[in-house]
Amino acid sequence: MRDGLFISFEGIDGCGKSTQVARLAKCLKGQGHEVVCTREPGGTRISEKIRMILLNPANTELAPITELLLLEASRAQLVQEVILPALERGAIVLSDRYADSTSAYQEAGRALQHAEVVQANKLGTCGVEPDITFLMDMNPHEALARAMEHGADRIEAAGIAFQERVRQGYLTLVKEYPNRIQVIDASRSLEEVSISIDQVLAKELDRREVHHD
């Protein structure tokens, strides 16, 4: 039985996801909620080792299909070890990236076949989907400039055209899942972005409280 709330944050590199995950976690903990924060790829001992392979700039020979399978292996371990147990005990899980990243980056960005990515995501997620996804949307030029300030990993080094394709991939997902994916204009100030996220989440928490009553 799944009683918790699963929230994922998505967007191109440099959009401010990690900042919002940390802020929201602090806010929710202050309200008395149990909060579990995680990230993709990574989030467990095994998954973090896979992350090192995926993001290492030296691994230029990594084939797109290999990248996909490594991502799903990392995700499956994360779901089984962290996400599912947390949801089953009623916690709020905040994930910095999840399966939508694979659809945007590997399908739209790397041009893998849609059917391959869908099937791989089914295996990697073990059927666990977010209740809410915040898509932090912004201009790829601005986002990549932010990301490069901290040094480029293998994905960020793919360049602006790649990030443009990824962004379009995300916007396609919004049309497929309009109820789950909430688009947030991430080009605004930190405070404005935070308010938008908090408003959406407050409605969901109120809805769940009424439903449980």
C-alpha positions as CSV (number, residue, x, y, z in Angstrom):
1,M,0.0,0.0,0.0
2,R,1.4,3.3,-1.1
3,D,0.5,6.2,1.3
4,G,3.3,8.6,0.6
5,L,3.7,11.4,-1.9
6,F,6.2,11.2,-4.8
7,I,7.4,14.5,-6.3
8,S,9.9,14.7,-9.1
9,F,11.7,17.8,-10.4
10,E,12.7,17.9,-14.1
11,G,14.4,20.2,-16.5
12,I,17.5,20.9,-18.6
13,D,20.8,21.3,-16.9
14,G,21.2,24.6,-15.0
15,C,17.4,25.1,-14.5
16,G,17.6,25.2,-10.7
17,K,16.1,21.8,-9.8
18,S,18.5,21.0,-7.0
19,T,18.0,24.3,-5.3
20,Q,14.3,23.9,-5.2
21,V,14.5,20.3,-4.0
22,A,16.6,21.4,-1.0
23,R,14.4,24.4,-0.3
24,L,11.2,22.4,-0.4
25,A,12.6,19.6,1.7
26,K,13.5,22.1,4.4
27,C,10.0,23.6,4.3
28,L,8.2,20.3,4.4
29,K,10.3,19.0,7.3
30,G,9.5,22.2,9.1
31,Q,5.8,21.4,8.7
32,G,6.4,18.0,10.4
33,H,6.5,15.8,7.3
34,E,9.0,12.9,6.8
35,V,10.9,13.9,3.7
36,V,13.3,11.7,1.6
37,C,15.4,13.5,-1.0
38,T,17.2,11.6,-3.7
39,R,18.6,12.2,-7.2
40,E,19.1,10.5,-10.5
41,P,21.3,9.0,-11.5
42,G,22.3,8.0,-8.0
43,G,20.6,8.0,-4.6
44,T,22.1,4.6,-3.4
45,R,25.6,3.3,-3.1
46,I,25.3,1.2,-6.2
47,S,23.4,3.9,-8.2
48,E,26.1,6.5,-7.3
49,K,28.8,4.2,-8.8
50,I,26.7,4.1,-12.0
51,R,26.4,7.9,-11.9
52,M,30.2,8.3,-11.9
53,I,30.3,6.3,-15.2
54,L,27.5,8.2,-16.8
55,L,28.7,11.7,-16.0
56,N,32.5,11.2,-16.4
57,P,33.6,13.5,-19.3
58,A,36.3,11.0,-20.2
59,N,33.6,8.4,-21.2
60,T,33.1,9.8,-24.7
61,E,32.7,6.3,-26.2
62,L,29.6,5.5,-24.1
63,A,26.9,4.4,-26.6
64,P,23.4,5.9,-26.3
65,I,21.8,2.4,-25.7
66,T,24.4,1.7,-23.0
67,E,23.7,5.0,-21.4
68,L,20.0,4.1,-21.3
69,L,20.5,0.7,-19.7
70,L,22.9,2.1,-17.1
71,L,20.3,4.8,-16.2
72,E,17.6,2.2,-15.8
73,A,19.8,0.0,-13.7
74,S,20.5,3.0,-11.4
75,R,16.8,3.8,-11.3
76,A,15.6,0.3,-10.5
77,Q,18.0,0.1,-7.6
78,L,16.9,3.5,-6.3
79,V,13.2,2.5,-6.5
80,Q,13.6,-0.8,-4.7
81,E,16.0,0.5,-2.0
82,V,14.8,4.0,-1.3
83,I,11.7,5.3,-3.1
84,L,9.2,2.4,-2.6
85,P,10.0,1.8,1.1
86,A,9.7,5.6,1.8
87,L,6.3,5.8,0.0
88,E,5.0,2.7,1.8
89,R,5.7,4.3,5.2
90,G,4.0,7.5,4.1
91,A,6.9,9.8,3.5
92,I,7.2,12.6,0.9
93,V,9.8,11.7,-1.7
94,L,11.5,14.5,-3.6
95,S,13.6,13.3,-6.5
96,D,16.0,15.5,-8.5
97,R,15.2,13.8,-11.9
98,Y,13.3,10.6,-12.6
99,A,12.0,8.7,-15.7
100,D,10.9,11.9,-17.6
101,S,14.6,12.8,-17.8
102,T,15.2,9.5,-19.7
103,S,12.4,10.3,-22.2
104,A,13.8,13.8,-22.7
105,Y,17.5,13.1,-22.8
106,Q,17.8,9.7,-24.3
107,E,14.8,9.8,-26.7
108,A,14.7,13.5,-27.7
109,G,18.3,14.3,-27.1
110,R,20.0,11.0,-28.2
111,A,17.4,10.0,-30.8
112,L,16.7,6.6,-29.3
113,Q,13.5,4.9,-30.4
114,H,10.4,5.8,-28.5
115,A,9.4,2.2,-27.9
116,E,12.8,1.3,-26.5
117,V,12.7,4.2,-24.0
118,V,9.2,3.4,-22.9
119,Q,10.0,-0.2,-22.3
120,A,13.2,0.6,-20.5
121,N,11.4,3.1,-18.3
122,K,8.8,0.5,-17.3
123,L,11.5,-1.8,-16.1
124,G,13.5,0.9,-14.4
125,T,10.6,2.5,-12.5
126,C,9.1,-0.9,-11.5
127,G,5.8,0.8,-12.2
128,V,6.3,3.6,-9.7
129,E,5.3,7.0,-11.1
130,P,5.4,10.5,-9.5
131,D,2.2,12.1,-8.2
132,I,3.5,15.5,-9.2
133,T,6.3,16.5,-11.5
134,F,7.6,20.1,-11.6
135,L,9.2,20.9,-14.9
136,M,11.6,23.8,-14.4
137,D,11.4,25.3,-17.9
138,M,13.8,28.0,-19.2
139,N,15.8,29.1,-22.2
140,P,18.6,26.5,-22.8
141,H,21.2,29.3,-23.5
142,E,20.6,30.8,-20.0
143,A,20.4,27.4,-18.3
144,L,23.6,26.0,-19.9
145,A,25.5,29.2,-18.9
146,R,24.4,28.6,-15.3
147,A,25.4,24.9,-15.5
148,M,28.8,25.6,-17.0
149,E,29.7,27.9,-14.1
150,H,30.2,24.8,-12.0
151,G,32.2,22.9,-14.7
152,A,30.7,20.6,-17.4
153,D,30.0,17.0,-16.9
154,R,29.6,14.6,-19.9
155,I,25.9,15.4,-20.5
156,E,26.3,19.2,-20.1
157,A,29.2,19.1,-22.6
158,A,26.9,17.9,-25.3
159,G,26.2,21.5,-26.2
160,I,23.3,23.9,-26.8
161,A,21.6,22.0,-29.7
162,F,21.4,18.9,-27.5
163,Q,19.8,20.9,-24.7
164,E,17.3,22.5,-27.1
165,R,16.2,19.0,-28.2
166,V,15.9,17.9,-24.6
167,R,13.7,20.9,-23.7
168,Q,11.4,20.1,-26.6
169,G,11.3,16.5,-25.4
170,Y,10.1,17.8,-22.0
171,L,7.4,20.0,-23.6
172,T,6.2,17.0,-25.5
173,L,5.8,15.1,-22.3
174,V,3.7,18.0,-20.8
175,K,1.2,17.4,-23.6
176,E,1.1,13.6,-22.8
177,Y,0.8,14.1,-19.0
178,P,-0.9,17.5,-18.4
179,N,-2.3,16.6,-15.0
180,R,0.9,15.3,-13.6
181,I,3.5,17.7,-15.0
182,Q,3.3,21.2,-13.8
183,V,5.4,23.7,-15.9
184,I,7.3,26.2,-13.8
185,D,8.9,29.3,-15.4
186,A,12.4,28.8,-14.0
187,S,13.8,32.0,-15.5
188,R,12.1,34.1,-12.7
189,S,13.6,34.9,-9.3
190,L,14.2,32.1,-6.8
191,E,11.3,33.6,-4.7
192,E,8.8,33.6,-7.5
193,V,9.7,30.1,-8.6
194,S,9.3,28.9,-5.0
195,I,5.9,30.5,-4.6
196,S,4.6,28.8,-7.8
197,I,5.8,25.4,-6.6
198,D,4.4,25.9,-3.1
199,Q,1.0,26.9,-4.5
200,V,0.7,23.7,-6.6
201,L,1.9,21.5,-3.7
202,A,-0.5,23.1,-1.2
203,K,-3.5,22.2,-3.4
204,E,-2.3,18.6,-3.6
205,L,-1.7,18.3,0.1
206,D,-5.2,19.8,0.8
207,R,-6.8,17.4,-1.7
208,R,-5.1,14.4,-0.1
209,E,-6.1,15.5,3.4
210,V,-9.8,15.8,2.3
211,H,-9.6,12.4,0.5
212,H,-8.2,10.7,3.6
213,D,-10.8,12.3,5.9
